[in-house]
Amino acid sequence: MIIKRLILVLLCVFAFLVNNVSATEHMQNLQNMLTPAQMKEDITAWQDFVNNTHPDLSIRIKNPAAFDKSLTAFKQSITKPMSVNEFLSKFALLNSQFNDAHMLVFTRSQKGLAKEVINNGGLFPFEVTVKNGKVYLASLLGGQHSPFAKAEVISINEKPIKDIYTDLIARMYGDTVKHRERLLSDKFALFYWLFVSKGEQFKLTLQNGSISQTVEMPASKTLPKSFNGKSFEQTFKFEVLDQQQALLIIDAFWWRDKPRFYQFTENVFKQLKEKQIEHLIIDIRNNGGGDDDMWKQGIVKYIANKPYQHTSKYTKKIIAKYMDEGETEGDVVTKVFDRFEQPVNDEPLKFSGKVSVVVGSYTYSSAILFANTMQDFGFAEIVGEASAGYSWQTGGIQFLTLPNSQLKAVTPRFYLVRPNGKQQGLPVIPNKAFQDDVLKPQQLINTIMNEFNAPAN
């Protein structure tokens, strides 16, 4: 009996230890120490991965020779052991040089790490908006209202915000500075913890107009809003706004149960027909991408009145798992894309009214391809603010876990020219530009509605 109890106690202790280790898996990995040889092996593995996958670094890296020099200098600077967190802090400085949100080196799971941190100390307690080199409070972490919303942050724990901004924006991935600022807005709390301080108390100096104040807050135990998974109903929304106009919000072109999405959009276009709606507003401001078939089958088939394509030319690296007959692994191929999607002419729910697609700084990847297609083939008018990502997009992202640090590397394998073949190095530029307040998204929708209702001059 005593032996059985002892075994039971030992099993409970073992289970506790296993659960405790798994509960801090990502945090523990960041604390692991690496030798210089291990770090250099990881850098070499990353270089081989990129060389074997990326079609052409010069597509986005403005000065490849200077980049190669900085990479060599980074490798040569590694002369003593570091923690994985320290190694990441140095490696991540390359992220901003890639000029591509589809290319980065980072932790294996940002959400997984954030979950561990809030259970073991906590994160910076506010959601923020990063814009033009400045940081403004938006809400409490997780999205709850804060009386300090819109206040400009001057310093955190006596460190000037300009120095914090410089440290973080240099390690953020994204197509442009504007894009990196938009992504940093969502991930500020985690980036602060990774690259600035893991403190559990925060003293903020704020400026709101002519009023300066100091606020002290403990670390938050709440998950950042961007890491909270959305339900189907939160991701895809439809609303009839008035007798003439309706709003379709699509926050992602991805859902595991795609037939559910297709049923949703079929019902949307059925209502548009029944209610004789004349103006459909499709809001993709918060759409970071997904699968192209979601918008081709779920939206464009109800709108397109002529053949269309999502790209006019592509450049791709031939890799083994995506190699077609006659192709050679390792080759870089550039070809005109001559395949067109055909309109569904007998679609009973075809919408023939005006379509406005709302874009913004977060619109990216497949959502940019959707906006390009709608604009270039005249299926819609693009409205809002220019995208922060480029209209010529990379894609087909591939992943590698580095052997020693267990950091995750991401790189694209192809590059797409938008359908009209123009605007290289430019964002999606709206046909009609309207200012957007990220804290008051309905204001832009109201502006678009009023513009439609206004009598023609």
Disulfide bonds with the S-S distance in Angstrom:
none
